[in-house]
Amino acid sequence: MSSLYPLKFKTIYKDKIWGGQKIRTYLGKDFSPLPNCGETWEISGVKSDVSVVENGVLAGKSLATLLEDFKYELVGKKVYERFGNEFPLLVKFIDANDDLSIQVHPDDTLAKERHNSFGKTEMWYVIQADQDATLIAGFNQQVNEASYLEKLNSGNINDILNKEQVKDGDVFFLPAGRVHTIGKGLLIAEIQQTSDITYRIYDFDRVDDKGNKRELHTQEALAAIDYNVYPEYKSIYDNKKNEPVQVVKCDYFTTNILDFSQPVDRDYSSIDSFVIHVCVQGSYTLNFDGGSLNVRMGESILIPANVDKISIATDTGFKILESYV
């Protein structure tokens, strides 16, 4: 069996009713023959869309096969004991050329009971924001199921939703249960639990190219929603250069931002997990024992758990979302 090394995967492109052109124009990824692209799935263990390796001797093998073959060498002992042959994270780029539906995701308990799936806690990193772009995260006032339904059924759901002005570099952490939507004009990197379960609450009465409205999940959403109001929805972090900055730490993943203009060594030997790099700016060369890999903006890399030391060289500088379990 070949030994493991940092892996690139073939991008999975998704045509969406709200998708645009930024995946191509901004990230340099060609999604033809699709007319637009709303999402790319960069690293996925979702059964309907499992990622396939693009580089090196393991090219052509699926992430599911690698997990069965390599187990904790790929994901780490503690991760394998917790998740088995399910890869626990899903990495996407999202281009909202129009507002996404207002939606919510179930937590682990509800998702297990209803769908035999993980729940969906996620985070967003804003790569690029058009002027005056906004998103929705959570409520702007305390509500309960009854007051929420009254607003939803009367067409006034926006009155109770927390709307945020957004700029490049903003981070939002969205635990399962938080009502949310990505607004028009945003290009986002998303790191989430492996789950494709979304309850659509409101879709602006849109129709598809056949004149059909998309399905809503009003009843399913009620038990999933966290009706509490929170003082802060945007993640506040120090935007420091040339040192790792932790922006999210939860039960499912930790994400650091590496915003570097110089080379850096990273030692992952203490975390007992795979590491994912999502390059959101610049480019770099990832050097590891036995080889190197060139990485540019718009690419995502899976560093196996048994590759515990890397060095990163760069001419241009880079910004990476570095995530692990």
Summary of the structure (lengths in Angstrom):
residues: 325
radius of gyration: 19.6
end to end distance: 25.7
largest distance: 61.9
contacts: 1060
relative contact order: 0.18
helix: 15%
strand: 37%
